């Protein structure tokens, strides 16, 4: 029902406004806009899998298309045959059903009200994109149009460098708006793809200086570094800058451990590392190998599957310059830990720190 109140001049579609607009013969633009996005994704049908809900909440727009689809919210009320319209609670429950499957991108169609419902459940580390179809769209989580949304999705699937950032979810009190009062409120943030060309903010005529960017990455990590946490920093030029910033020293080709701005272990082996960080709060900072794009399994076998699981996948921090990622020419990064289950779990879109508080989303694949 998102957006149905717009043409009816109801300033929104919450509460009784949606039913009143429906009785007046107005229709929600959500279905048309969702269908538009799905049609524009036709060139990449063979590269995507849709996780969706029954009926008009999603599945109706996927039937007959040459793509993989699974329904995770199949309740009767989500079907187009139901007498009851779906509600905000359906949106929340649908998102809750999807998140355990770890989708690369959650796409919703609606306005600020829908964004609020999604944000209420959403993990802040989950990438989200809104397709604008509501009356009010003051939130920063929406693409400019359905066509723009489809373009961003295509860029992500094709392993283009797309920046990511946290954007505010805001909404206006519809009852107050109908009385001429604009009361905007912030309800949270969601992580979104930011389709701005990735060299736009780089100086020197758009040419990235590797050394300066490495220093920017290191400076930002230093700023957000937490006390009493073990930082396991891998090999590489980019990560060496991080070691120097955090502890004033570190090996170029080894795995070092830093805590409270001191290098507590240099060039550790797997057993030393596991014994040191077991049961302790830890983070792993890694950069892909230049030209190859390997994250784990090349030159850092000390970071074994048991070490990675001990640290926790959510505590894996990936860093790289945009030039390094661009040199891959669209090829995904990859992992080869020797543990196929872990490799599969690590696959998907990940946020990569590429500058000072500057992130892009990039795909990681398992070679199996």
N, C-alpha and C positions, 0 to 999 in steps of 0.2 A: 504493500500500500504506500510505499515511500513516494513522495512527490505528488500524490493525488490531490492534496490541498492547494497546490500552487495555482493552477488555472482557475480554481474556484475562489481565489483571493482569500483563503483561510489562513495565510501566513504560516502554514505548516500542516502536518498530517497526523499529529498526535491526538489521542483520545477520540472524542466524538466527531472531530473535524473530518476524519477519514470516511466515516460512515455517511456523514452529511454530503460530502463531495461525491461519494458513490451514488447516492440517491438522486443527485442532480445530474447524473450521467457522465461524470468525469472518470477518467481512467488513470491509473498509475503509469508513469513512463518507464518504470523499472524493467518490465518485460521486454519492451522494444530496445532499450539500451543494452540489456544483457545479451539479447540476440545479436545485436550489432557487434559487440565485442567478440562473441563466439565465432561469428562469420569471418571477422578480420584475422582470427587466429588460424584459419584454414592452412596456410603454408607450413605451420609447425605442429599440425595435429599428430604427426608421427613421433614427435619429440616430447609430448606432454601427456600427463595422466591427470584427469580431473577427479577430485574428491568432492562430492557435493551432497545435496539433500534431495529428498523426494519432491516430486511435483514442481510447482511454480517456484519453489525455493532453490531450484537449480537443475534438477534432472530433466525437466521438460525441454530445456534449451540444449541438451546434449544428445538426446535420442536421435538416431539417424546420422550422427556425425562419425567420421572415421577416426575416432580416438578412444583411448581407454578411459573408462569411467567406473567409479565405485560410489555407492550411496551409503553414507554413514549415519544419516538421520532419516530413517524411513518411516517415521510415525505417520499414521493416517491423516493427521491434521495438516501435514505438509503437502498433501496431494491436492491436485486441482479438482478432484471429485468431492472434496470435503465441503460441507456447508459452512464451516467456520474458517474465517480468515486467519492466517498465521499472525503471530504477535511478536512483540519484543522478546518475550521469553523463549519463543521458538528460535529466534536468532541466537540468543545466548546459548541455548542448549546445543544448537548446531555447531557453533564455534567450539564449545567444550568437547563435542564428539570428534571434531577434526584434529585438534591439537595433539593428541597422543600419537597420531600418524606422522607428525613432524613434516607438514607440507613445506615446500620451498617458499611458497607465496600464498597468502590468503587474500582472495579478491572478493569484495562485497559490493553490492549495487544498492545505492540509497542516498540518504542525506545525513545531516548531523545527528539525527535521532538514531539512525542505524549505526553510525560510527560510535556513538556512545555505548550502544548495546554490545558491539564487537569489542570495544576497548575495555568494557567491564570484565570480560573474560580473558582477553588476550595477554599472552606473555610479551613483555617488552622487547624480548630478543627475536620475536617472530616478525618476519617481513610481511607487510600488509599494503594493499592498494585499494582505494575506494574509486568506484565508477560513479560519477555524479548523476544522481537521479532524484534528488530530494528537492524540497522547497528551499530550505536553508542549508547552505554549504559554507559555513564560516571556518570549519576545521581545515587544517593543512594537510589532510591525508588523502585528498582527492586528486585524480588526474584532471587535466583541463577538459577532457571530453572522453566519450567511449573510444574514439579513434586513438586518442593519446594514450589511454590505458592499454589498448591492444599493442601499441608500439612499444611501450615500456616492457610489457610481458615478453614480446618478441626479442627485445634486446637482452633481457635476462636469460632467456632460453638459448640464445645464440652466443652466450658467454662474452657479450660486450661489457665494457666497464661502465657500470651504472652506480653512481654515488648513492649512499644510503644515509638517512638522518632521522632523528626523532622529530615528530611533528605533533603539534597540539591538537587535541580533540576538544572542540568547543561547541556549545549549543546555546540557543537563546530561548528564554521562557516564552512559549507561544501565546499563552494567555495574556502576558504583559505586553507582548508585541502587538496583539490585536487592540490593545488599549493605547498604542502609540509609545510604549516604553520599551527601550532596548536594553535588556539585561543579559549580557553575555557572561558565560561561566566556563571555566576550564575544567574538564573532567579527567584529563590524563594525557598521555602521549603514546603514540605507536610508531614503530620503525617502518619507514617507507622508502621505496626507491625514489631517488631524486634525479630526475632525468635532465640534468644540466650537463653539458659537455664537460668531461672530466678534466680538461686542461684549462678551463675558463679562469680559475683563480690562481693559476701558476704564473709567476712573473717571468722576466727574461723572454718576452715575445712568445710565450707558450711553450718554451723549451724547458723541460724539467731538469734541474741540477740534482743528480743522484746524491751527491754528498750533502747538500743542504737539506734535501728531503729526509735523508736518514737522520740527520740531526733534529729535524722537526718531529719525526716519529719518536725518537729517543726522549726529547724534551716533554712530549705529551705523556708518554708512559711514566716518566719521572714524576710528573705532576699528579697522576692518579695512583701512583704506587702506594700500597697499603702497608702499615707497620706490621711486623711479626708474621709476614707471609713469605714463604719461600718462592722465589721467582726462578724457574728453571729456564735458562736462555740457551737456545740452540746455536748451531754454527752459522756463519755467513757474515758478509760485510754489513748488511743492515742490522743484524742482531748484535754485531760487535759494537756498533755505535750505541746500542741500548746498554750493553754491559759497561761501556766506558762512562755513560751518563749516570747509570744507577750506582756503580761501585768504583769507578775510576780505574778499572782494570778488567781483564777477561781474555780468554783465548779466542783466536779467530776461527779455528776449525773444531773446537771442542764444545761440550755441553757444560756450562758453568751454573752454579747455584748462588743466588744473591738473596740476602735477607737484611732488612734494615740498613740498606745502602752499603753493605759489606759483602765481598765475595767469600762465601763460607766454604765453597768447594769448587775447585777448578778441574776441568777436563775429567769429569766423573765417569765411572763405568756404570753399568745397569744395576749391579748389586748395591754399590755405594749409594746410588741415587734413590733406589727403592727404600733402603734402610733409613736414609736421611729424612725422606718426606712422608713416610708412612704415618697416617693419622694426623698429619699436620696440614694446615691450610696452605695450598700451593697453587701456582699458576705456571703454565708453560707458554713461553713466547717463542714463536717459530717464524721463519721466512722460507718461502719456496726456493728450491735450487734454480739458479739462473739458466734459462734455456730449456730445462727439463720440466720445471713446474712441480717437482715432488715436495710434498710437505713432510711426510714421514716415511722412513724406509731407505733413505739414501744419505749416508753420512751421519745419521743420528739414531742408530739402532739402540743406543742406550735408552731411548724413549720407547721402551717395550710396551706391549699391550697392557701388562699389569701396572706399569708406571702410569700410563695414560688413564686407565680406569681409576687408579688410586687418586689421581689429581682431579678427575672428573671432566667430561667433555665440555661442560659449560665454562671451564676454566682454561680453555685453549685460546690463546691470543695469537692471531695471524697478522704479520706485518709484511709489507712489500711496497716498493715504489711503483707508481703507475707505469713507469717506463718498463719495469720488469714484467708486469702483467701484460702490457701492450705487446711486448716482444713475443708472447706466446701465440699471438695472431688468432685469438679466439679459442685456442685449445684449453680445456679445463686443467686445473691443478689436479694432482692425484695423490693417493696414499697407498702404501704397500707395506703394512705393518706385519704381514704374515698371519694375521688373524682376520679371516674373511668377514666374520660377523662385525668386528670393530670397523673394518674398512667400509662396510656397507652403511654402518651407523654414521660414520663421518662424512659420507657422500651427501651432496646437496649444495644449496647456496649458503655461503658463509660471508659474514662481514669481515673485511680485511682493512686494517689500519694503513692508510697510504699517505699520511701527512699529519699535521697537527690537528687533532680532533676531526680528521677527514677520513671517511670510510667509503669503500665501494663494496658491492655484492658481487661475488665471483663463485663459480661452480667448482666443486671438488668431486671427482669421480673415483670409483674403485676400479682397478684394471680387470677385476674378475667379472 
